[in-house]
Amino acid sequence: MGEKTGEKTQALAFAAIVFASLVAGAFFANASNFLHTDLFALTNFDAWLAFLANPNFILFAIVFPIPYGLISALTHFKERKFVYMAALAGAVPAMVVSVVMAGIGFAPMLLALFVVIGFVALIETSYVKKEELKFLVSFRTAAGASKAAFLLLAIGLLIVSGTLAYNENDRNVERLGKTIMSMAFSQQAGSSGMAELGADLLVNSQKQALSAITSLPQYEKLKTKQDPDVQIFVASMGQIQDGLESGEIKAKVVQELQKKESELKQPITFDMIRKQSPLVEAIASYYWAIAAFATVTLFMFASNLVLSNIAGVYAAFIKSVLGALKNGATLKAEQADK
């Protein structure tokens, strides 16, 4: 009877650790506003750095893997009944608190459900993997089992993020449109420079054409002619050449180009682009699905590369501590028997 009571007390102690770490992880996840972040609005390195360096995001990555490493480590010492008691007795109340903390609704309740289901996958996968692996057993068992749990969580995250993104699609598309238009027309302020460039090209081409004509031997002969019409033609060519060299003609060309540009210019909006392009319209209409997929992809990348390995490190450390405690207790019992 006393042994069973001691086992139950141990399980509840481990459940308390699971409870505290999950509640803390939920708090940091909620504070980071990850689910409501439009990843496509992060258009430069500084924005991504600010997002990934968010203290709440970092603390979530540190705290959230703790219960996964702990429960996986327990599978090396305890029977399923004990491990399930420690996991579910901590996870279920933690998810209830997390749902209340985030605001009772569809999204937090669904995520909470998938977290609990994930612990079942974690336990069963850990029992299988610890028998299969031959080296770095505790680390690799926890890392692999955590990936299975995080995969289930990603399914719930896909549903939740898709629902949230669908409800916020109009606002997100409007922000996307502003971002695209600002990027596309960021050099609009240099439109007067385009008129200058166009005038330079036109004047230079006229200079080359005029130089080609005046350098011909036939033109030199025209200068010696006494015919009034010929003399007028030669004088006109000289005036044009002088005007091109002085910049007078270029100034007139620039003025005309700017006038035409202002007459033809029409405001281009993202809505106009959507009407003209079926592809852009499809992207805008299903932007919520694209955003949800991006959110889940980022989570899967982070969980496979970072969270699962952190859980593996925790498991290896916890297993070594529990192993040392168990060996110490065994040694004391043997000495007491003597």
C-alpha positions as CSV (number, residue, x, y, z in Angstrom):
1,M,0.0,0.0,0.0
2,G,2.8,2.4,0.9
3,E,4.7,1.6,-2.3
4,K,1.6,2.4,-4.4
5,T,1.1,5.7,-2.5
6,G,4.8,6.5,-3.1
7,E,4.4,5.8,-6.8
8,K,1.3,8.0,-7.0
9,T,3.1,10.8,-5.2
10,Q,6.0,10.6,-7.7
11,A,3.6,10.6,-10.6
12,L,1.8,13.7,-9.3
13,A,5.2,15.4,-8.7
14,F,6.1,14.8,-12.3
15,A,2.6,15.9,-13.4
16,A,3.2,19.2,-11.6
17,I,6.3,19.8,-13.7
18,V,4.3,19.0,-16.8
19,F,1.5,21.3,-15.7
20,A,3.8,24.2,-14.9
21,S,5.9,24.0,-18.1
22,L,2.9,23.6,-20.4
23,V,1.1,26.6,-18.8
24,A,4.3,28.7,-19.1
25,G,4.7,27.6,-22.7
26,A,1.1,28.5,-23.5
27,F,1.6,31.9,-21.9
28,F,4.7,32.7,-24.0
29,A,3.1,31.4,-27.2
30,N,0.0,33.6,-26.6
31,A,2.2,36.6,-25.8
32,S,4.3,36.1,-28.9
33,N,1.1,36.5,-31.0
34,F,2.4,33.8,-33.4
35,L,-1.0,32.6,-34.6
36,H,-2.1,36.1,-35.6
37,T,1.2,37.0,-37.3
38,D,1.0,37.3,-41.1
39,L,4.4,35.9,-42.1
40,F,4.2,37.4,-45.6
41,A,4.0,40.9,-44.0
42,L,7.6,40.3,-42.9
43,T,9.2,41.7,-46.0
44,N,12.8,42.3,-44.9
45,F,15.6,40.8,-42.7
46,D,15.0,43.3,-39.9
47,A,11.3,42.3,-39.7
48,W,12.2,38.6,-39.6
49,L,14.9,39.2,-37.0
50,A,12.5,41.1,-34.8
51,F,10.0,38.3,-35.1
52,L,12.4,35.5,-34.3
53,A,14.2,37.4,-31.6
54,N,11.0,38.1,-29.7
55,P,11.7,37.2,-26.1
56,N,8.4,35.5,-25.7
57,F,9.2,33.3,-28.8
58,I,12.6,32.4,-27.4
59,L,11.2,31.6,-23.9
60,F,8.5,29.4,-25.6
61,A,11.2,27.4,-27.4
62,I,13.0,26.9,-24.1
63,V,10.1,26.0,-21.9
64,F,7.7,24.1,-24.2
65,P,10.0,21.0,-24.8
66,I,10.5,20.4,-21.1
67,P,7.4,18.1,-20.5
68,Y,8.2,16.2,-23.7
69,G,11.7,15.5,-22.6
70,L,10.5,14.6,-19.1
71,I,7.8,12.2,-20.2
72,S,10.1,10.5,-22.7
73,A,12.8,10.1,-20.1
74,L,10.2,8.4,-17.7
75,T,9.5,5.7,-20.3
76,H,13.0,4.3,-19.6
77,F,12.2,3.7,-15.9
78,K,8.4,3.4,-15.5
79,E,5.5,1.4,-16.7
80,R,2.9,2.8,-19.1
81,K,0.4,3.4,-16.3
82,F,2.7,5.6,-14.3
83,V,3.9,7.5,-17.4
84,Y,0.3,8.2,-18.6
85,M,-0.7,9.3,-15.1
86,A,2.2,11.8,-14.9
87,A,1.6,13.0,-18.5
88,L,-2.2,13.4,-18.5
89,A,-2.6,14.5,-14.9
90,G,-0.4,17.4,-15.8
91,A,-1.4,18.1,-19.4
92,V,-5.2,18.0,-19.1
93,P,-5.4,20.7,-16.3
94,A,-2.7,22.7,-18.0
95,M,-4.7,22.8,-21.2
96,V,-7.8,23.9,-19.3
97,V,-5.9,26.7,-17.8
98,S,-4.3,27.6,-21.2
99,V,-7.7,27.7,-22.9
100,V,-9.1,30.1,-20.2
101,M,-5.9,32.2,-20.4
102,A,-6.1,32.5,-24.2
103,G,-9.9,33.1,-24.2
104,I,-12.4,30.2,-24.5
105,G,-13.0,29.6,-28.1
106,F,-12.6,27.1,-31.0
107,A,-8.9,27.8,-31.7
108,P,-7.4,27.3,-28.2
109,M,-9.7,24.4,-27.4
110,L,-8.7,22.5,-30.6
111,L,-5.0,23.2,-30.0
112,A,-5.4,22.0,-26.4
113,L,-6.9,18.7,-27.7
114,F,-4.1,18.1,-30.1
115,V,-1.5,18.8,-27.4
116,V,-3.1,16.1,-25.2
117,I,-3.3,13.6,-28.1
118,G,0.3,14.4,-28.8
119,F,1.4,13.2,-25.4
120,V,-0.2,9.8,-26.2
121,A,1.8,9.6,-29.4
122,L,4.9,10.7,-27.5
123,I,4.6,8.0,-24.9
124,E,3.8,5.2,-27.3
125,T,6.6,6.3,-29.7
126,S,9.1,6.5,-26.9
127,Y,8.4,2.9,-25.7
128,V,9.0,1.7,-29.3
129,K,12.1,3.7,-30.1
130,K,13.9,3.1,-26.9
131,E,14.0,-0.6,-27.8
132,E,15.1,0.0,-31.4
133,L,17.9,2.5,-30.9
134,K,21.5,1.4,-29.9
135,F,23.3,4.7,-29.2
136,L,22.3,8.1,-27.8
137,V,19.1,6.3,-26.9
138,S,17.5,8.8,-24.5
139,F,18.3,11.8,-26.7
140,R,17.2,10.2,-30.0
141,T,14.1,8.6,-28.4
142,A,12.9,11.9,-27.1
143,A,13.7,13.8,-30.3
144,G,11.9,11.2,-32.5
145,A,8.9,10.9,-30.2
146,S,8.6,14.7,-29.9
147,K,8.5,15.0,-33.6
148,A,5.5,12.6,-33.7
149,A,3.8,14.7,-31.0
150,F,4.6,18.0,-32.8
151,L,3.3,16.6,-36.1
152,L,-0.1,16.0,-34.5
153,L,0.1,19.5,-33.0
154,A,0.9,20.8,-36.5
155,I,-2.4,19.3,-37.8
156,G,-4.3,21.2,-35.2
157,L,-2.3,24.3,-35.9
158,L,-3.1,24.1,-39.6
159,I,-6.9,24.0,-38.9
160,V,-6.7,26.8,-36.3
161,S,-4.4,29.1,-38.3
162,G,-6.5,28.5,-41.4
163,T,-9.6,29.4,-39.5
164,L,-8.1,32.6,-38.1
165,A,-6.5,33.6,-41.4
166,Y,-9.8,33.1,-43.2
167,N,-11.6,35.4,-40.7
168,E,-8.8,38.0,-41.1
169,N,-8.4,37.5,-44.9
170,D,-9.7,40.9,-46.0
171,R,-7.4,42.8,-43.6
172,N,-4.4,40.6,-44.5
173,V,-5.0,41.0,-48.3
174,E,-5.3,44.8,-47.9
175,R,-2.0,44.9,-46.1
176,L,-0.5,42.6,-48.7
177,G,-1.7,44.9,-51.4
178,K,-0.2,48.0,-49.7
179,T,3.1,46.1,-49.4
180,I,3.2,45.0,-53.0
181,M,2.3,48.5,-54.3
182,S,4.9,50.2,-52.1
183,M,7.6,47.8,-53.3
184,A,6.5,48.1,-57.0
185,F,6.4,51.9,-57.0
186,S,9.2,52.7,-54.5
187,Q,11.1,54.4,-57.3
188,Q,8.1,56.4,-58.5
189,A,9.7,59.6,-57.1
190,G,12.3,59.3,-59.9
191,S,9.8,59.6,-62.7
192,S,11.1,63.1,-63.6
193,G,14.5,61.5,-64.1
194,M,12.9,59.2,-66.6
195,A,11.9,62.2,-68.6
196,E,15.4,63.5,-68.5
197,L,16.8,60.2,-69.6
198,G,14.3,60.0,-72.5
199,A,15.2,63.6,-73.6
200,D,18.9,62.7,-73.5
201,L,18.3,59.7,-75.7
202,L,16.2,61.6,-78.2
203,V,18.7,64.6,-78.4
204,N,21.7,62.4,-78.8
205,S,20.1,60.4,-81.6
206,Q,19.3,63.7,-83.3
207,K,22.8,64.9,-82.9
208,Q,24.2,61.7,-84.4
209,A,21.8,62.0,-87.4
210,L,22.6,65.6,-87.9
211,S,26.3,65.0,-87.7
212,A,26.1,62.2,-90.2
213,I,24.4,64.6,-92.7
214,T,26.7,67.5,-92.2
215,S,29.8,65.4,-92.5
216,L,28.9,64.2,-96.0
217,P,30.9,65.7,-98.9
218,Q,27.6,66.5,-100.7
219,Y,26.6,68.8,-97.8
220,E,29.9,70.7,-98.0
221,K,29.1,71.4,-101.6
222,L,25.7,72.8,-100.7
223,K,27.4,75.5,-98.6
224,T,29.0,76.9,-101.8
225,K,25.7,77.1,-103.7
226,Q,24.1,80.5,-104.2
227,D,20.5,79.3,-104.5
228,P,18.4,81.0,-101.8
229,D,16.5,77.8,-100.9
230,V,19.8,75.9,-100.4
231,Q,21.2,78.7,-98.3
232,I,18.0,78.7,-96.1
233,F,18.4,74.9,-95.7
234,V,22.0,75.2,-94.7
235,A,21.3,78.0,-92.2
236,S,18.4,75.9,-90.7
237,M,20.7,72.9,-90.1
238,G,23.2,75.2,-88.4
239,Q,20.5,76.6,-86.1
240,I,19.2,73.1,-85.2
241,Q,22.8,72.0,-84.4
242,D,23.4,75.1,-82.2
243,G,20.1,74.4,-80.4
244,L,21.0,70.8,-79.7
245,E,24.4,71.8,-78.3
246,S,22.9,74.6,-76.1
247,G,20.4,72.4,-74.4
248,E,17.4,74.5,-75.6
249,I,15.8,71.6,-77.5
250,K,16.4,69.2,-74.7
251,A,14.5,71.5,-72.3
252,K,11.6,71.6,-74.6
253,V,11.6,67.8,-75.0
254,V,11.7,67.3,-71.2
255,Q,8.7,69.6,-70.8
256,E,6.7,67.8,-73.5
257,L,7.5,64.4,-72.0
258,Q,6.5,65.4,-68.5
259,K,3.3,66.9,-69.9
260,K,2.4,63.7,-71.8
261,E,3.3,61.6,-68.7
262,S,0.9,63.6,-66.5
263,E,-1.9,63.4,-69.0
264,L,-1.6,59.6,-69.4
265,K,-0.9,58.7,-65.8
266,Q,-3.7,56.9,-64.0
267,P,-3.7,55.7,-60.4
268,I,-2.8,52.0,-60.3
269,T,-4.3,50.2,-57.3
270,F,-4.0,46.6,-56.0
271,D,-7.8,46.1,-56.8
272,M,-7.1,47.1,-60.4
273,I,-4.3,44.5,-60.6
274,R,-6.6,41.9,-59.1
275,K,-9.2,42.6,-61.8
276,Q,-6.7,42.4,-64.6
277,S,-4.8,39.3,-63.3
278,P,-6.6,36.0,-62.6
279,L,-3.5,34.7,-60.8
280,V,-3.4,37.7,-58.4
281,E,-7.1,37.4,-57.8
282,A,-6.7,33.7,-56.9
283,I,-3.8,34.5,-54.5
284,A,-5.8,37.2,-52.8
285,S,-8.9,35.0,-52.5
286,Y,-7.0,32.0,-51.1
287,Y,-4.4,34.1,-49.2
288,W,-5.8,32.6,-45.9
289,A,-4.8,29.1,-47.0
290,I,-1.3,30.2,-48.1
291,A,-0.8,32.1,-44.8
292,A,-1.9,29.0,-42.8
293,F,0.4,26.7,-44.8
294,A,3.3,29.2,-44.2
295,T,2.6,29.2,-40.4
296,V,2.5,25.4,-40.2
297,T,5.6,25.1,-42.3
298,L,7.5,27.5,-40.0
299,F,6.3,25.5,-37.0
300,M,7.3,22.2,-38.5
301,F,10.7,23.6,-39.4
302,A,11.2,25.0,-35.9
303,S,9.9,21.8,-34.2
304,N,12.0,19.4,-36.2
305,L,15.2,21.4,-36.0
306,V,14.9,23.1,-32.6
307,L,12.1,22.0,-30.3
308,S,12.5,18.2,-30.7
309,N,16.3,18.4,-30.2
310,I,15.9,20.5,-27.1
311,A,13.4,17.9,-25.8
312,G,16.1,15.3,-26.5
313,V,18.7,17.2,-24.5
314,Y,16.3,17.6,-21.6
315,A,15.5,13.8,-21.8
316,A,19.1,12.8,-21.7
317,F,19.8,15.1,-18.7
318,I,16.7,14.0,-16.8
319,K,17.4,10.3,-17.5
320,S,20.9,10.7,-16.1
321,V,19.6,12.4,-13.0
322,L,16.9,9.8,-12.4
323,G,19.3,7.0,-13.1
324,A,21.7,8.5,-10.5
325,L,18.9,8.8,-7.9
326,K,17.7,5.3,-8.6
327,N,21.3,3.9,-8.2
328,G,21.7,5.8,-5.0
329,A,18.4,4.5,-3.6
330,T,19.4,1.0,-4.5
331,L,22.7,1.3,-2.8
332,K,21.1,2.6,0.4
333,A,18.6,-0.2,0.4
334,E,21.5,-2.8,0.0
335,Q,23.4,-1.2,2.8
336,A,20.3,-1.2,5.0
337,D,19.8,-4.9,4.4
338,K,23.4,-5.6,5.5
